Amino acid sequence: MSVNYVCKHCHTLIGRIEGSGIDETRLGFHQLTPEERHQYILVHSNGDVTVRMTCDYCTEAIQMHPELSLLPSPLQ
Ligand SMILES: [Zn+2]
């Protein structure tokens, strides 16, 4: 399986973890509420996981232009 961290705004691949030793506790998923898990984590049928995050570039853009955070894809 693999875990892919993808920016939810610009869809940039931020990071990728591969291997069979991945568990939710190690990734910190257990700290999330069920609602947050639903919002941030996508589990695919083949066992791969996509974690939706905000990359540094978009974090900076949103800080400079807070109104952009209201839009789902401000940089597209
Ligand atoms: Zn981004």
N, CA, C, O and the ligand as a Tripos MOL2 file, in Angstrom:
@<TRIPOS>MOLECULE
protein
  305   303    77     0     0
PROTEIN
NO_CHARGES

@<TRIPOS>ATOM
      1 N           0.8390   -1.1920    0.0000 N.3       1 MET1
      2 CA          0.0000    0.0000    0.0000 C.3       1 MET1
      3 C           0.8720    1.2400    0.0000 C.2       1 MET1
      4 O           2.0630    1.1740    0.3070 O.2       1 MET1
      5 N           0.2870    2.3480   -0.3390 N.am      2 SER2
      6 CA          1.0200    3.6030   -0.2630 C.3       2 SER2
      7 C           0.1030    4.6890    0.2820 C.2       2 SER2
      8 O          -1.1190    4.6320    0.1450 O.2       2 SER2
      9 N           0.7260    5.6670    0.8990 N.am      3 VAL3
     10 CA         -0.0010    6.8190    1.4100 C.3       3 VAL3
     11 C           0.5060    8.0390    0.6630 C.2       3 VAL3
     12 O           1.7000    8.3360    0.6930 O.2       3 VAL3
     13 N          -0.3790    8.7380    0.0030 N.am      4 ASN4
     14 CA         -0.0150    9.9130   -0.7760 C.3       4 ASN4
     15 C          -0.6090   11.1560   -0.1300 C.2       4 ASN4
     16 O          -1.8090   11.2310    0.1350 O.2       4 ASN4
     17 N           0.2580   12.1250    0.1140 N.am      5 TYR5
     18 CA         -0.1920   13.3990    0.6550 C.3       5 TYR5
     19 C          -0.3330   14.3760   -0.5020 C.2       5 TYR5
     20 O           0.6480   14.7060   -1.1680 O.2       5 TYR5
     21 N          -1.5400   14.8310   -0.7360 N.am      6 VAL6
     22 CA         -1.8240   15.6740   -1.8940 C.3       6 VAL6
     23 C          -2.4280   16.9880   -1.4290 C.2       6 VAL6
     24 O          -3.2690   17.0150   -0.5310 O.2       6 VAL6
     25 N          -1.9890   18.0820   -2.0530 N.am      7 CYS7
     26 CA         -2.5740   19.3830   -1.7240 C.3       7 CYS7
     27 C          -4.0030   19.4290   -2.2440 C.2       7 CYS7
     28 O          -4.2590   19.1500   -3.4150 O.2       7 CYS7
     29 N          -4.9350   19.7860   -1.3530 N.am      8 LYS8
     30 CA         -6.3420   19.7890   -1.7580 C.3       8 LYS8
     31 C          -6.6740   20.9850   -2.6310 C.2       8 LYS8
     32 O          -7.7440   21.0380   -3.2370 O.2       8 LYS8
     33 N          -5.7630   21.9430   -2.6980 N.am      9 HIS9
     34 CA         -6.0340   23.1370   -3.4970 C.3       9 HIS9
     35 C          -5.4480   23.0050   -4.9040 C.2       9 HIS9
     36 O          -6.1680   23.1880   -5.8860 O.2       9 HIS9
     37 N          -4.1490   22.6880   -5.0200 N.am     10 CYS10
     38 CA         -3.5040   22.6610   -6.3340 C.3      10 CYS10
     39 C          -3.1750   21.2320   -6.7660 C.2      10 CYS10
     40 O          -2.6230   21.0300   -7.8470 O.2      10 CYS10
     41 N          -3.5080   20.2340   -5.9340 N.am     11 HIS11
     42 CA         -3.3280   18.8190   -6.2630 C.3      11 HIS11
     43 C          -1.8640   18.4160   -6.4540 C.2      11 HIS11
     44 O          -1.5750   17.4150   -7.1110 O.2      11 HIS11
     45 N          -0.9500   19.1890   -5.8850 N.am     12 THR12
     46 CA          0.4600   18.8220   -5.8980 C.3      12 THR12
     47 C           0.6910   17.6360   -4.9620 C.2      12 THR12
     48 O           0.1240   17.5760   -3.8700 O.2      12 THR12
     49 N           1.5220   16.7030   -5.3980 N.am     13 LEU13
     50 CA          1.8960   15.5980   -4.5230 C.3      13 LEU13
     51 C           2.9420   16.1050   -3.5280 C.2      13 LEU13
     52 O           4.0630   16.4320   -3.9160 O.2      13 LEU13
     53 N           2.5760   16.1680   -2.2600 N.am     14 ILE14
     54 CA          3.4520   16.7250   -1.2260 C.3      14 ILE14
     55 C           4.4190   15.6580   -0.7250 C.2      14 ILE14
     56 O           5.5940   15.9400   -0.4920 O.2      14 ILE14
     57 N           3.9350   14.4600   -0.5640 N.am     15 GLY15
     58 CA          4.7910   13.3990   -0.0660 C.3      15 GLY15
     59 C           4.1450   12.0510   -0.2910 C.2      15 GLY15
     60 O           2.9460   11.9520   -0.5530 O.2      15 GLY15
     61 N           4.9710   10.9980   -0.1820 N.am     16 ARG16
     62 CA          4.4540    9.6660   -0.4570 C.3      16 ARG16
     63 C           5.1680    8.6760    0.4450 C.2      16 ARG16
     64 O           6.3940    8.7020    0.5500 O.2      16 ARG16
     65 N           4.4210    7.8160    1.0880 N.am     17 ILE17
     66 CA          4.9970    6.7750    1.9240 C.3      17 ILE17
     67 C           4.5660    5.4450    1.3450 C.2      17 ILE17
     68 O           3.3860    5.2300    1.0670 O.2      17 ILE17
     69 N           5.5260    4.5520    1.1630 N.am     18 GLU18
     70 CA          5.1700    3.2420    0.6560 C.3      18 GLU18
     71 C           5.6660    2.1690    1.6020 C.2      18 GLU18
     72 O           6.6830    2.3430    2.2740 O.2      18 GLU18
     73 N           4.9550    1.0710    1.6520 N.am     19 GLY19
     74 CA          5.3870   -0.0400    2.4740 C.3      19 GLY19
     75 C           4.2250   -0.7140    3.1460 C.2      19 GLY19
     76 O           3.1080   -0.1960    3.1700 O.2      19 GLY19
     77 N           4.5020   -1.8810    3.6930 N.am     20 SER20
     78 CA          3.4400   -2.6540    4.3210 C.3      20 SER20
     79 C           3.3530   -2.3660    5.8170 C.2      20 SER20
     80 O           2.4000   -2.7800    6.4770 O.2      20 SER20
     81 N           4.3470   -1.6590    6.3500 N.am     21 GLY21
     82 CA          4.3810   -1.4160    7.7810 C.3      21 GLY21
     83 C           3.6430   -0.1700    8.2210 C.2      21 GLY21
     84 O           3.7760    0.2810    9.3580 O.2      21 GLY21
     85 N           2.8630    0.3800    7.3050 N.am     22 ILE22
     86 CA          2.1520    1.6110    7.6260 C.3      22 ILE22
     87 C           0.9050    1.2740    8.4330 C.2      22 ILE22
     88 O           0.1130    0.4230    8.0290 O.2      22 ILE22
     89 N           0.7320    1.9260    9.5510 N.am     23 ASP23
     90 CA         -0.5350    1.7750   10.2440 C.3      23 ASP23
     91 C          -1.0650    3.1450   10.6450 C.2      23 ASP23
     92 O          -0.3240    4.1270   10.6930 O.2      23 ASP23
     93 N          -2.3390    3.1900   10.9250 N.am     24 GLU24
     94 CA         -3.0020    4.4680   11.1590 C.3      24 GLU24
     95 C          -2.4710    5.1730   12.3910 C.2      24 GLU24
     96 O          -2.4470    6.4020   12.4500 O.2      24 GLU24
     97 N          -2.0460    4.3950   13.3710 N.am     25 THR25
     98 CA         -1.5350    4.9990   14.5950 C.3      25 THR25
     99 C          -0.2410    5.7530   14.3090 C.2      25 THR25
    100 O          -0.0250    6.8570   14.8080 O.2      25 THR25
    101 N           0.6250    5.1280   13.4840 N.am     26 ARG26
    102 CA          1.8970    5.7470   13.1580 C.3      26 ARG26
    103 C           1.6920    7.0340   12.3580 C.2      26 ARG26
    104 O           2.4550    7.9890   12.5070 O.2      26 ARG26
    105 N           0.6800    7.0600   11.5250 N.am     27 LEU27
    106 CA          0.4100    8.2250   10.7000 C.3      27 LEU27
    107 C          -0.3310    9.3160   11.4570 C.2      27 LEU27
    108 O          -0.4510   10.4440   10.9780 O.2      27 LEU27
    109 N          -0.8250    8.9780   12.6350 N.am     28 GLY28
    110 CA         -1.5300    9.9660   13.4380 C.3      28 GLY28
    111 C          -2.9990   10.0940   13.1040 C.2      28 GLY28
    112 O          -3.6700   11.0090   13.5820 O.2      28 GLY28
    113 N          -3.5100    9.1790   12.2820 N.am     29 PHE29
    114 CA         -4.9110    9.2770   11.8810 C.3      29 PHE29
    115 C          -5.8540    9.0900   13.0710 C.2      29 PHE29
    116 O          -6.9700    9.6090   13.0750 O.2      29 PHE29
    117 N          -5.3950    8.3480   14.0750 N.am     30 HIS30
    118 CA         -6.2610    8.0810   15.2190 C.3      30 HIS30
    119 C          -6.5620    9.3460   16.0100 C.2      30 HIS30
    120 O          -7.4850    9.3740   16.8240 O.2      30 HIS30
    121 N          -5.7700   10.4030   15.7620 N.am     31 GLN31
    122 CA         -6.0090   11.6550   16.4790 C.3      31 GLN31
    123 C          -7.1420   12.4610   15.8640 C.2      31 GLN31
    124 O          -7.6350   13.4170   16.4630 O.2      31 GLN31
    125 N          -7.5460   12.0700   14.6710 N.am     32 LEU32
    126 CA         -8.5880   12.8160   13.9820 C.3      32 LEU32
    127 C          -9.9740   12.3470   14.4200 C.2      32 LEU32
    128 O         -10.1710   11.1850   14.7760 O.2      32 LEU32
    129 N         -10.9210   13.2710   14.3860 N.am     33 THR33
    130 CA        -12.3080   12.8900   14.6320 C.3      33 THR33
    131 C         -12.8340   12.1870   13.3790 C.2      33 THR33
    132 O         -12.2670   12.3450   12.2980 O.2      33 THR33
    133 N         -13.9180   11.4110   13.5180 N.am     34 PRO34
    134 CA        -14.4850   10.7540   12.3240 C.3      34 PRO34
    135 C         -14.8020   11.7450   11.2160 C.2      34 PRO34
    136 O         -14.6600   11.4280   10.0350 O.2      34 PRO34
    137 N         -15.2270   12.9310   11.5880 N.am     35 GLU35
    138 CA        -15.5440   13.9580   10.6010 C.3      35 GLU35
    139 C         -14.2830   14.4150    9.8710 C.2      35 GLU35
    140 O         -14.2960   14.5970    8.6530 O.2      35 GLU35
    141 N         -13.1920   14.5980   10.6220 N.am     36 GLU36
    142 CA        -11.9360   15.0160   10.0120 C.3      36 GLU36
    143 C         -11.3860   13.9160    9.1100 C.2      36 GLU36
    144 O         -10.8620   14.1900    8.0300 O.2      36 GLU36
    145 N         -11.5080   12.6870    9.5570 N.am     37 ARG37
    146 CA        -11.0450   11.5720    8.7220 C.3      37 ARG37
    147 C         -11.7810   11.5680    7.3980 C.2      37 ARG37
    148 O         -11.1830   11.3710    6.3410 O.2      37 ARG37
    149 N         -13.0800   11.7870    7.4650 N.am     38 HIS38
    150 CA        -13.8920   11.8040    6.2540 C.3      38 HIS38
    151 C         -13.4560   12.9470    5.3440 C.2      38 HIS38
    152 O         -13.4690   12.8250    4.1190 O.2      38 HIS38
    153 N         -13.0720   14.0530    5.9630 N.am     39 GLN39
    154 CA        -12.7300   15.2500    5.2100 C.3      39 GLN39
    155 C         -11.3250   15.1470    4.5870 C.2      39 GLN39
    156 O         -11.1100   15.6010    3.4640 O.2      39 GLN39
    157 N         -10.3810   14.5540    5.3130 N.am     40 TYR40
    158 CA         -8.9840   14.6150    4.8910 C.3      40 TYR40
    159 C          -8.4600   13.3290    4.2730 C.2      40 TYR40
    160 O          -7.5130   13.3650    3.4870 O.2      40 TYR40
    161 N          -9.0500   12.2090    4.6090 N.am     41 ILE41
    162 CA         -8.4630   10.9310    4.2180 C.3      41 ILE41
    163 C          -9.3700   10.1930    3.2440 C.2      41 ILE41
    164 O         -10.5620   10.0050    3.4890 O.2      41 ILE41
    165 N          -8.7750    9.7850    2.1450 N.am     42 LEU42
    166 CA         -9.4900    8.9900    1.1550 C.3      42 LEU42
    167 C          -8.8310    7.6160    1.0930 C.2      42 LEU42
    168 O          -7.6380    7.5160    0.8060 O.2      42 LEU42
    169 N          -9.5820    6.5730    1.3540 N.am     43 VAL43
    170 CA         -9.0380    5.2210    1.2680 C.3      43 VAL43
    171 C          -9.5610    4.5820   -0.0130 C.2      43 VAL43
    172 O         -10.7700    4.4870   -0.2240 O.2      43 VAL43
    173 N          -8.6440    4.1490   -0.8570 N.am     44 HIS44
    174 CA         -9.0260    3.5770   -2.1450 C.3      44 HIS44
    175 C          -9.2420    2.0700   -2.0030 C.2      44 HIS44
    176 O          -8.8080    1.4500   -1.0320 O.2      44 HIS44
    177 N          -9.9190    1.5040   -2.9900 N.am     45 SER45
    178 CA        -10.2820    0.0880   -2.9020 C.3      45 SER45
    179 C          -9.0580   -0.8230   -2.9140 C.2      45 SER45
    180 O          -9.1290   -1.9500   -2.4250 O.2      45 SER45
    181 N          -7.9330   -0.3540   -3.4670 N.am     46 ASN46
    182 CA         -6.7200   -1.1780   -3.4880 C.3      46 ASN46
    183 C          -5.8820   -1.0120   -2.2230 C.2      46 ASN46
    184 O          -4.7800   -1.5540   -2.1350 O.2      46 ASN46
    185 N          -6.4000   -0.2610   -1.2330 N.am     47 GLY47
    186 CA         -5.6960   -0.0980    0.0210 C.3      47 GLY47
    187 C          -4.8500    1.1610    0.0980 C.2      47 GLY47
    188 O          -4.3780    1.5320    1.1730 O.2      47 GLY47
    189 N          -4.6560    1.8180   -1.0400 N.am     48 ASP48
    190 CA         -3.9090    3.0660   -1.0110 C.3      48 ASP48
    191 C          -4.7220    4.1440   -0.2970 C.2      48 ASP48
    192 O          -5.9520    4.1220   -0.2710 O.2      48 ASP48
    193 N          -3.9850    5.0760    0.2750 N.am     49 VAL49
    194 CA         -4.6280    6.1440    1.0360 C.3      49 VAL49
    195 C          -4.1740    7.4900    0.4750 C.2      49 VAL49
    196 O          -2.9880    7.6910    0.2150 O.2      49 VAL49
    197 N          -5.1040    8.3930    0.2920 N.am     50 THR50
    198 CA         -4.7800    9.7630   -0.0820 C.3      50 THR50
    199 C          -5.1460   10.6730    1.0780 C.2      50 THR50
    200 O          -6.2700   10.6440    1.5790 O.2      50 THR50
    201 N          -4.1770   11.4830    1.4970 N.am     51 VAL51
    202 CA         -4.4180   12.4400    2.5680 C.3      51 VAL51
    203 C          -4.4390   13.8260    1.9480 C.2      51 VAL51
    204 O          -3.4820   14.2460    1.2970 O.2      51 VAL51
    205 N          -5.5320   14.5240    2.1570 N.am     52 ARG52
    206 CA         -5.6810   15.8480    1.5590 C.3      52 ARG52
    207 C          -5.1480   16.8980    2.5270 C.2      52 ARG52
    208 O          -5.6370   17.0320    3.6490 O.2      52 ARG52
    209 N          -4.1360   17.6430    2.0770 N.am     53 MET53
    210 CA         -3.5090   18.6470    2.9190 C.3      53 MET53
    211 C          -3.4410   19.9640    2.1540 C.2      53 MET53
    212 O          -3.9940   20.0950    1.0620 O.2      53 MET53
    213 N          -2.7550   20.9330    2.7470 N.am     54 THR54
    214 CA         -2.4750   22.1880    2.0500 C.3      54 THR54
    215 C          -0.9660   22.3380    1.9570 C.2      54 THR54
    216 O          -0.2790   22.3130    2.9780 O.2      54 THR54
    217 N          -0.4370   22.4940    0.7450 N.am     55 CYS55
    218 CA          1.0130   22.5970    0.5780 C.3      55 CYS55
    219 C           1.5060   23.9720    1.0340 C.2      55 CYS55
    220 O           0.7140   24.8790    1.2920 O.2      55 CYS55
    221 N           2.8250   24.1040    1.1280 N.am     56 ASP56
    222 CA          3.4140   25.3530    1.6010 C.3      56 ASP56
    223 C           3.0300   26.5240    0.7060 C.2      56 ASP56
    224 O           2.7650   27.6290    1.1800 O.2      56 ASP56
    225 N           3.0080   26.2630   -0.5820 N.am     57 TYR57
    226 CA          2.7040   27.3230   -1.5340 C.3      57 TYR57
    227 C           1.2940   27.8530   -1.3190 C.2      57 TYR57
    228 O           1.0740   29.0640   -1.2940 O.2      57 TYR57
    229 N           0.3360   26.9340   -1.1640 N.am     58 CYS58
    230 CA         -1.0500   27.3550   -0.9740 C.3      58 CYS58
    231 C          -1.2620   27.9520    0.4050 C.2      58 CYS58
    232 O          -2.0590   28.8770    0.5620 O.2      58 CYS58
    233 N          -0.5590   27.4360    1.4100 N.am     59 THR59
    234 CA         -0.6510   28.0070    2.7530 C.3      59 THR59
    235 C          -0.2540   29.4710    2.7090 C.2      59 THR59
    236 O          -0.9090   30.3270    3.3050 O.2      59 THR59
    237 N           0.8390   29.7460    1.9870 N.am     60 GLU60
    238 CA          1.3270   31.1060    1.8720 C.3      60 GLU60
    239 C           0.3320   31.9760    1.1030 C.2      60 GLU60
    240 O           0.0530   33.1110    1.4890 O.2      60 GLU60
    241 N          -0.1900   31.4310    0.0240 N.am     61 ALA61
    242 CA         -1.1390   32.1770   -0.8020 C.3      61 ALA61
    243 C          -2.3920   32.5190   -0.0010 C.2      61 ALA61
    244 O          -2.9340   33.6180   -0.1230 O.2      61 ALA61
    245 N          -2.8500   31.5690    0.8190 N.am     62 ILE62
    246 CA         -4.0650   31.7970    1.6020 C.3      62 ILE62
    247 C          -3.7960   32.8250    2.7010 C.2      62 ILE62
    248 O          -4.6670   33.6250    3.0420 O.2      62 ILE62
    249 N          -2.5690   32.7930    3.2550 N.am     63 GLN63
    250 CA         -2.2280   33.7730    4.2790 C.3      63 GLN63
    251 C          -2.1910   35.1860    3.7040 C.2      63 GLN63
    252 O          -2.5940   36.1460    4.3610 O.2      63 GLN63
    253 N          -1.7060   35.2990    2.4820 N.am     64 MET64
    254 CA         -1.6260   36.6150    1.8500 C.3      64 MET64
    255 C          -2.9900   37.0640    1.3300 C.2      64 MET64
    256 O          -3.2930   38.2560    1.2750 O.2      64 MET64
    257 N          -3.8040   36.0750    0.9500 N.am     65 HIS65
    258 CA         -5.1220   36.3830    0.3770 C.3      65 HIS65
    259 C          -6.1630   35.5040    1.0650 C.2      65 HIS65
    260 O          -6.6300   34.5250    0.4830 O.2      65 HIS65
    261 N          -6.5280   35.8490    2.3010 N.am     66 PRO66
    262 CA         -7.4330   34.9730    3.0810 C.3      66 PRO66
    263 C          -8.7550   34.6870    2.3740 C.2      66 PRO66
    264 O          -9.3790   33.6570    2.6250 O.2      66 PRO66
    265 N          -9.1780   35.5720    1.5080 N.am     67 GLU67
    266 CA        -10.4520   35.3530    0.8170 C.3      67 GLU67
    267 C         -10.3900   34.1340   -0.0960 C.2      67 GLU67
    268 O         -11.4190   33.5460   -0.4290 O.2      67 GLU67
    269 N          -9.1610   33.7510   -0.5050 N.am     68 LEU68
    270 CA         -9.0180   32.5960   -1.3910 C.3      68 LEU68
    271 C          -9.3980   31.2940   -0.6950 C.2      68 LEU68
    272 O          -9.8140   30.3390   -1.3500 O.2      68 LEU68
    273 N          -9.2610   31.2520    0.6110 N.am     69 SER69
    274 CA         -9.5320   30.0150    1.3330 C.3      69 SER69
    275 C         -11.0030   29.6300    1.2680 C.2      69 SER69
    276 O         -11.3780   28.5020    1.5880 O.2      69 SER69
    277 N         -11.8280   30.5770    0.8510 N.am     70 LEU70
    278 CA        -13.2460   30.2870    0.7180 C.3      70 LEU70
    279 C         -13.5310   29.4850   -0.5430 C.2      70 LEU70
    280 O         -14.5930   28.8760   -0.6740 O.2      70 LEU70
    281 N         -12.5860   29.4870   -1.4630 N.am     71 LEU71
    282 CA        -12.7730   28.7920   -2.7260 C.3      71 LEU71
    283 C         -12.1190   27.4270   -2.6540 C.2      71 LEU71
    284 O         -11.0620   27.2880   -2.0390 O.2      71 LEU71
    285 N         -12.7150   26.4200   -3.2610 N.am     72 PRO72
    286 CA        -12.1410   25.0720   -3.1980 C.3      72 PRO72
    287 C         -10.8120   24.9570   -3.9320 C.2      72 PRO72
    288 O          -9.9360   24.2190   -3.4840 O.2      72 PRO72
    289 N         -10.6350   25.6590   -5.0380 N.am     73 SER73
    290 CA         -9.4040   25.5690   -5.8270 C.3      73 SER73
    291 C          -8.9620   26.9560   -6.2660 C.2      73 SER73
    292 O          -9.1430   27.3360   -7.4230 O.2      73 SER73
    293 N          -8.3810   27.7140   -5.3360 N.am     74 PRO74
    294 CA         -8.0950   29.1230   -5.6360 C.3      74 PRO74
    295 C          -7.0460   29.3350   -6.7090 C.2      74 PRO74
    296 O          -7.0140   30.3960   -7.3320 O.2      74 PRO74
    297 N          -6.1820   28.3490   -6.9420 N.am     75 LEU75
    298 CA         -5.0540   28.5970   -7.8310 C.3      75 LEU75
    299 C          -5.2090   27.9390   -9.1880 C.2      75 LEU75
    300 O          -4.2580   27.8910   -9.9680 O.2      75 LEU75
    301 N          -6.3590   27.4490   -9.4680 N.am     76 GLN76
    302 CA         -6.5320   26.8170  -10.7660 C.3      76 GLN76
    303 C          -7.0600   27.8160  -11.7890 C.2      76 GLN76
    304 O          -7.2690   27.4610  -12.9480 O.2      76 GLN76
    305 ZN         -1.1380   23.6100   -3.0550 Zn       77 ZN77
@<TRIPOS>BOND
     1     1     2 1
     2     2     3 1
     3     3     4 2
     4     3     5 am
     5     5     6 1
     6     6     7 1
     7     7     8 2
     8     7     9 am
     9     9    10 1
    10    10    11 1
    11    11    12 2
    12    11    13 am
    13    13    14 1
    14    14    15 1
    15    15    16 2
    16    15    17 am
    17    17    18 1
    18    18    19 1
    19    19    20 2
    20    19    21 am
    21    21    22 1
    22    22    23 1
    23    23    24 2
    24    23    25 am
    25    25    26 1
    26    26    27 1
    27    27    28 2
    28    27    29 am
    29    29    30 1
    30    30    31 1
    31    31    32 2
    32    31    33 am
    33    33    34 1
    34    34    35 1
    35    35    36 2
    36    35    37 am
    37    37    38 1
    38    38    39 1
    39    39    40 2
    40    39    41 am
    41    41    42 1
    42    42    43 1
    43    43    44 2
    44    43    45 am
    45    45    46 1
    46    46    47 1
    47    47    48 2
    48    47    49 am
    49    49    50 1
    50    50    51 1
    51    51    52 2
    52    51    53 am
    53    53    54 1
    54    54    55 1
    55    55    56 2
    56    55    57 am
    57    57    58 1
    58    58    59 1
    59    59    60 2
    60    59    61 am
    61    61    62 1
    62    62    63 1
    63    63    64 2
    64    63    65 am
    65    65    66 1
    66    66    67 1
    67    67    68 2
    68    67    69 am
    69    69    70 1
    70    70    71 1
    71    71    72 2
    72    71    73 am
    73    73    74 1
    74    74    75 1
    75    75    76 2
    76    75    77 am
    77    77    78 1
    78    78    79 1
    79    79    80 2
    80    79    81 am
    81    81    82 1
    82    82    83 1
    83    83    84 2
    84    83    85 am
    85    85    86 1
    86    86    87 1
    87    87    88 2
    88    87    89 am
    89    89    90 1
    90    90    91 1
    91    91    92 2
    92    91    93 am
    93    93    94 1
    94    94    95 1
    95    95    96 2
    96    95    97 am
    97    97    98 1
    98    98    99 1
    99    99   100 2
   100    99   101 am
   101   101   102 1
   102   102   103 1
   103   103   104 2
   104   103   105 am
   105   105   106 1
   106   106   107 1
   107   107   108 2
   108   107   109 am
   109   109   110 1
   110   110   111 1
   111   111   112 2
   112   111   113 am
   113   113   114 1
   114   114   115 1
   115   115   116 2
   116   115   117 am
   117   117   118 1
   118   118   119 1
   119   119   120 2
   120   119   121 am
   121   121   122 1
   122   122   123 1
   123   123   124 2
   124   123   125 am
   125   125   126 1
   126   126   127 1
   127   127   128 2
   128   127   129 am
   129   129   130 1
   130   130   131 1
   131   131   132 2
   132   131   133 am
   133   133   134 1
   134   134   135 1
   135   135   136 2
   136   135   137 am
   137   137   138 1
   138   138   139 1
   139   139   140 2
   140   139   141 am
   141   141   142 1
   142   142   143 1
   143   143   144 2
   144   143   145 am
   145   145   146 1
   146   146   147 1
   147   147   148 2
   148   147   149 am
   149   149   150 1
   150   150   151 1
   151   151   152 2
   152   151   153 am
   153   153   154 1
   154   154   155 1
   155   155   156 2
   156   155   157 am
   157   157   158 1
   158   158   159 1
   159   159   160 2
   160   159   161 am
   161   161   162 1
   162   162   163 1
   163   163   164 2
   164   163   165 am
   165   165   166 1
   166   166   167 1
   167   167   168 2
   168   167   169 am
   169   169   170 1
   170   170   171 1
   171   171   172 2
   172   171   173 am
   173   173   174 1
   174   174   175 1
   175   175   176 2
   176   175   177 am
   177   177   178 1
   178   178   179 1
   179   179   180 2
   180   179   181 am
   181   181   182 1
   182   182   183 1
   183   183   184 2
   184   183   185 am
   185   185   186 1
   186   186   187 1
   187   187   188 2
   188   187   189 am
   189   189   190 1
   190   190   191 1
   191   191   192 2
   192   191   193 am
   193   193   194 1
   194   194   195 1
   195   195   196 2
   196   195   197 am
   197   197   198 1
   198   198   199 1
   199   199   200 2
   200   199   201 am
   201   201   202 1
   202   202   203 1
   203   203   204 2
   204   203   205 am
   205   205   206 1
   206   206   207 1
   207   207   208 2
   208   207   209 am
   209   209   210 1
   210   210   211 1
   211   211   212 2
   212   211   213 am
   213   213   214 1
   214   214   215 1
   215   215   216 2
   216   215   217 am
   217   217   218 1
   218   218   219 1
   219   219   220 2
   220   219   221 am
   221   221   222 1
   222   222   223 1
   223   223   224 2
   224   223   225 am
   225   225   226 1
   226   226   227 1
   227   227   228 2
   228   227   229 am
   229   229   230 1
   230   230   231 1
   231   231   232 2
   232   231   233 am
   233   233   234 1
   234   234   235 1
   235   235   236 2
   236   235   237 am
   237   237   238 1
   238   238   239 1
   239   239   240 2
   240   239   241 am
   241   241   242 1
   242   242   243 1
   243   243   244 2
   244   243   245 am
   245   245   246 1
   246   246   247 1
   247   247   248 2
   248   247   249 am
   249   249   250 1
   250   250   251 1
   251   251   252 2
   252   251   253 am
   253   253   254 1
   254   254   255 1
   255   255   256 2
   256   255   257 am
   257   257   258 1
   258   258   259 1
   259   259   260 2
   260   259   261 am
   261   261   262 1
   262   262   263 1
   263   263   264 2
   264   263   265 am
   265   265   266 1
   266   266   267 1
   267   267   268 2
   268   267   269 am
   269   269   270 1
   270   270   271 1
   271   271   272 2
   272   271   273 am
   273   273   274 1
   274   274   275 1
   275   275   276 2
   276   275   277 am
   277   277   278 1
   278   278   279 1
   279   279   280 2
   280   279   281 am
   281   281   282 1
   282   282   283 1
   283   283   284 2
   284   283   285 am
   285   285   286 1
   286   286   287 1
   287   287   288 2
   288   287   289 am
   289   289   290 1
   290   290   291 1
   291   291   292 2
   292   291   293 am
   293   293   294 1
   294   294   295 1
   295   295   296 2
   296   295   297 am
   297   297   298 1
   298   298   299 1
   299   299   300 2
   300   299   301 am
   301   301   302 1
   302   302   303 1
   303   303   304 2
@<TRIPOS>SUBSTRUCTURE
     1 MET1         2 RESIDUE 1 A MET
     2 SER2         6 RESIDUE 1 A SER
     3 VAL3        10 RESIDUE 1 A VAL
     4 ASN4        14 RESIDUE 1 A ASN
     5 TYR5        18 RESIDUE 1 A TYR
     6 VAL6        22 RESIDUE 1 A VAL
     7 CYS7        26 RESIDUE 1 A CYS
     8 LYS8        30 RESIDUE 1 A LYS
     9 HIS9        34 RESIDUE 1 A HIS
    10 CYS10       38 RESIDUE 1 A CYS
    11 HIS11       42 RESIDUE 1 A HIS
    12 THR12       46 RESIDUE 1 A THR
    13 LEU13       50 RESIDUE 1 A LEU
    14 ILE14       54 RESIDUE 1 A ILE
    15 GLY15       58 RESIDUE 1 A GLY
    16 ARG16       62 RESIDUE 1 A ARG
    17 ILE17       66 RESIDUE 1 A ILE
    18 GLU18       70 RESIDUE 1 A GLU
    19 GLY19       74 RESIDUE 1 A GLY
    20 SER20       78 RESIDUE 1 A SER
    21 GLY21       82 RESIDUE 1 A GLY
    22 ILE22       86 RESIDUE 1 A ILE
    23 ASP23       90 RESIDUE 1 A ASP
    24 GLU24       94 RESIDUE 1 A GLU
    25 THR25       98 RESIDUE 1 A THR
    26 ARG26      102 RESIDUE 1 A ARG
    27 LEU27      106 RESIDUE 1 A LEU
    28 GLY28      110 RESIDUE 1 A GLY
    29 PHE29      114 RESIDUE 1 A PHE
    30 HIS30      118 RESIDUE 1 A HIS
    31 GLN31      122 RESIDUE 1 A GLN
    32 LEU32      126 RESIDUE 1 A LEU
    33 THR33      130 RESIDUE 1 A THR
    34 PRO34      134 RESIDUE 1 A PRO
    35 GLU35      138 RESIDUE 1 A GLU
    36 GLU36      142 RESIDUE 1 A GLU
    37 ARG37      146 RESIDUE 1 A ARG
    38 HIS38      150 RESIDUE 1 A HIS
    39 GLN39      154 RESIDUE 1 A GLN
    40 TYR40      158 RESIDUE 1 A TYR
    41 ILE41      162 RESIDUE 1 A ILE
    42 LEU42      166 RESIDUE 1 A LEU
    43 VAL43      170 RESIDUE 1 A VAL
    44 HIS44      174 RESIDUE 1 A HIS
    45 SER45      178 RESIDUE 1 A SER
    46 ASN46      182 RESIDUE 1 A ASN
    47 GLY47      186 RESIDUE 1 A GLY
    48 ASP48      190 RESIDUE 1 A ASP
    49 VAL49      194 RESIDUE 1 A VAL
    50 THR50      198 RESIDUE 1 A THR
    51 VAL51      202 RESIDUE 1 A VAL
    52 ARG52      206 RESIDUE 1 A ARG
    53 MET53      210 RESIDUE 1 A MET
    54 THR54      214 RESIDUE 1 A THR
    55 CYS55      218 RESIDUE 1 A CYS
    56 ASP56      222 RESIDUE 1 A ASP
    57 TYR57      226 RESIDUE 1 A TYR
    58 CYS58      230 RESIDUE 1 A CYS
    59 THR59      234 RESIDUE 1 A THR
    60 GLU60      238 RESIDUE 1 A GLU
    61 ALA61      242 RESIDUE 1 A ALA
    62 ILE62      246 RESIDUE 1 A ILE
    63 GLN63      250 RESIDUE 1 A GLN
    64 MET64      254 RESIDUE 1 A MET
    65 HIS65      258 RESIDUE 1 A HIS
    66 PRO66      262 RESIDUE 1 A PRO
    67 GLU67      266 RESIDUE 1 A GLU
    68 LEU68      270 RESIDUE 1 A LEU
    69 SER69      274 RESIDUE 1 A SER
    70 LEU70      278 RESIDUE 1 A LEU
    71 LEU71      282 RESIDUE 1 A LEU
    72 PRO72      286 RESIDUE 1 A PRO
    73 SER73      290 RESIDUE 1 A SER
    74 PRO74      294 RESIDUE 1 A PRO
    75 LEU75      298 RESIDUE 1 A LEU
    76 GLN76      302 RESIDUE 1 A GLN
    77 ZN77       305 GROUP 0 **** ****
